[in-house]
């Protein structure tokens, strides 16, 4: 069987249980050998980070400590500047022996794909595994521009019938949780334990991140 790598990028500010659930779902759905979670250094279109790279990397390390097929990769932070998915995929392809690379993203990100830096080149280098929510849909103009109907496959394993350029919409993944929501809970002093890995929650509390003042020492 060919070797399969997943790439899951994001700010991870903070990493929460929804992120890990999405990563596990991708690994299981695609039978990936490894999925790398890649924290963004500087986003091109999204909100800026709140925490430093050091804090975000440490929280990812804590969240993935017991995960066999999930790993942290700091390539975008080491590279510096604006983080572009096309550069990350190219670096992964050049630096490893992966036969297939799948980039994991959400419906909202797919709807913004035509604004991504060199998105056509990206689709020449990897497949897309798109995590959907029941409340979301793909914009008709975006679908036309990216050739969604020609690229879309009905089953995850069908991605690997080509070297790159195919898209699978995982519409049965429906975790409604975002880092923005988690930050709001922490800032307001709400109950964030169910949303976070226990060690990540302790880390946030210890350093009083996001205005969290529960103070675990």
C-alpha positions in Angstrom: 0.0 0.0 0.0 1.2 3.5 -0.8 2.2 5.8 2.1 -0.3 8.4 3.0 0.3 11.7 4.9 -2.4 14.1 6.1 -1.7 17.8 6.8 -4.0 19.7 9.1 -3.2 23.4 9.4 -4.6 26.0 11.7 -3.9 28.6 14.4 -4.7 26.1 17.2 -5.2 29.0 19.5 -5.9 27.0 21.5 -6.0 23.4 20.3 -9.2 21.9 21.5 -11.0 18.5 21.5 -12.7 19.3 18.2 -9.3 19.7 16.5 -8.2 16.3 17.7 -11.5 14.7 16.9 -11.2 16.0 13.3 -7.6 14.8 13.0 -8.6 11.3 14.2 -11.6 11.2 11.9 -9.3 12.0 8.9 -6.8 9.3 9.9 -9.5 6.7 10.3 -11.5 7.7 7.2 -8.4 7.8 4.9 -6.3 5.1 6.6 -3.5 7.6 6.9 0.0 6.5 8.1 0.4 9.9 9.8 -1.3 13.2 10.1 0.7 16.3 10.9 -1.0 19.2 12.7 0.8 22.3 11.5 0.3 25.6 13.5 0.3 28.6 11.3 2.9 31.3 11.8 1.1 34.2 10.2 -2.3 33.8 8.5 -3.0 35.4 5.1 -6.7 36.0 5.4 -7.8 34.9 8.9 -7.6 36.6 12.3 -4.2 37.0 13.8 -2.9 34.7 16.5 -3.5 35.6 20.2 -0.7 33.5 21.7 2.9 33.0 20.8 4.2 30.1 18.8 5.8 28.7 21.9 2.5 28.4 23.8 0.6 27.0 20.8 3.3 24.4 20.1 3.4 23.3 23.7 -0.4 22.9 23.9 -0.3 20.8 20.7 2.4 18.7 22.2 0.3 18.1 25.3 -2.9 17.4 23.3 -1.2 14.8 21.1 1.1 13.2 23.6 -0.8 9.8 23.6 -1.8 9.9 19.9 -0.1 7.2 17.7 -0.8 8.7 14.3 -0.9 12.4 15.1 2.2 14.6 15.3 3.0 18.3 15.6 5.1 19.9 12.8 6.4 23.4 13.3 7.6 24.0 9.7 5.4 27.1 9.1 6.7 28.7 12.3 10.3 27.9 11.4 9.7 29.2 7.9 8.4 32.5 9.2 6.4 35.1 7.2 2.9 34.5 5.9 2.0 30.8 6.0 0.8 29.3 2.7 -0.6 25.8 2.4 1.1 25.4 -1.0 4.5 25.9 0.6 3.8 23.5 3.4 2.7 20.8 1.1 5.7 21.3 -1.1 8.0 21.1 1.9 6.4 17.9 3.1 6.6 16.3 -0.3 10.2 17.2 -0.7 11.2 16.1 2.8 9.5 12.7 3.0 8.7 9.6 1.1 5.0 10.1 0.9 3.2 8.7 -2.1 -0.1 10.6 -1.3 -0.7 13.8 0.6 -4.1 14.9 1.8 -4.8 18.4 3.1 -7.5 18.5 5.7 -9.7 21.7 5.9 -13.2 22.8 6.7 -16.1 23.8 4.5 -15.5 27.5 5.4 -11.9 27.2 4.3 -12.9 25.5 1.0 -15.3 28.4 0.3 -12.3 30.7 0.5 -10.0 28.5 -1.6 -10.0 30.7 -4.7 -8.4 33.4 -2.5 -5.6 31.1 -1.4 -2.1 31.7 -2.6 -1.5 29.5 -5.7 -4.5 27.3 -4.9 -4.3 25.6 -8.4 -0.7 24.6 -7.6 -1.9 23.2 -4.3 -4.4 21.0 -6.0 -1.7 19.7 -8.3 0.3 18.6 -5.2 -2.3 17.0 -2.9 -5.9 16.0 -2.4 -8.5 17.8 -0.1 -10.4 16.1 2.7 -13.1 18.6 3.7 -14.8 18.4 7.0 -18.4 19.5 6.9 -21.1 20.7 9.3 -24.8 20.4 8.8 -25.2 24.2 8.8 -22.6 24.7 6.0 -22.6 24.4 2.3 -20.3 25.0 -0.6 -20.8 28.3 -2.4 -22.0 27.6 -6.0 -19.6 30.1 -7.6 -16.7 28.6 -5.6 -17.7 25.0 -6.6 -17.7 26.1 -10.3 -14.4 27.9 -10.1 -12.5 25.0 -8.5 -14.2 22.4 -10.6 -15.7 20.6 -7.6 -18.0 18.3 -9.5 -15.1 17.0 -11.6 -12.8 16.6 -8.6 -15.3 15.3 -6.1 -15.2 11.6 -5.1 -18.0 9.7 -3.4 -15.8 7.7 -1.0 -12.6 8.7 0.9 -10.6 5.8 -0.6 -11.3 7.1 -4.1 -9.0 10.1 -3.4 -6.1 7.7 -4.0 -7.1 6.8 -7.5 -5.1 9.8 -8.6 -1.8 11.4 -7.5 -3.5 14.7 -6.5 -6.4 17.1 -7.2 -9.4 15.1 -5.8 -11.8 16.3 -3.2 -13.9 14.4 -0.7 -16.6 16.2 1.3 -16.9 14.5 4.7 -20.4 15.8 5.4 -21.0 13.3 8.3 -18.4 15.1 10.5 -20.4 17.6 12.6 -18.4 18.9 15.5 -19.6 22.4 16.3 -16.6 23.8 18.2 -14.1 26.6 17.4 -11.1 28.1 19.1 -13.0 31.4 19.2 -15.8 29.7 21.3 -13.2 28.2 23.6 -11.4 31.5 24.1 -14.7 33.2 25.0 -15.4 30.6 27.6 -12.0 30.9 29.1 -12.1 34.7 29.1 -15.5 34.7 30.8 -14.4 32.2 33.4 -16.7 29.5 32.1 -16.3 25.8 32.3 -13.7 24.9 29.6 -12.7 21.4 30.9 -15.1 19.6 28.6 -13.7 21.4 25.6 -10.0 20.8 26.2 -7.5 18.1 26.8 -6.9 18.0 30.6 -3.2 18.8 30.3 -3.9 21.7 27.9 -6.4 23.1 30.3 -3.9 22.9 33.1 -1.3 24.6 31.0 -3.7 27.5 30.1 -4.7 27.9 33.8 -1.1 27.8 34.9 0.0 30.6 32.6 -3.4 32.5 32.9 -3.7 32.5 29.1 -6.7 34.1 27.4 -7.5 35.9 30.6 -8.1 32.6 32.4 -7.7 33.2 36.1 -8.3 29.8 37.6 -4.7 29.5 38.5 -3.5 25.9 38.7 0.1 25.7 39.9 
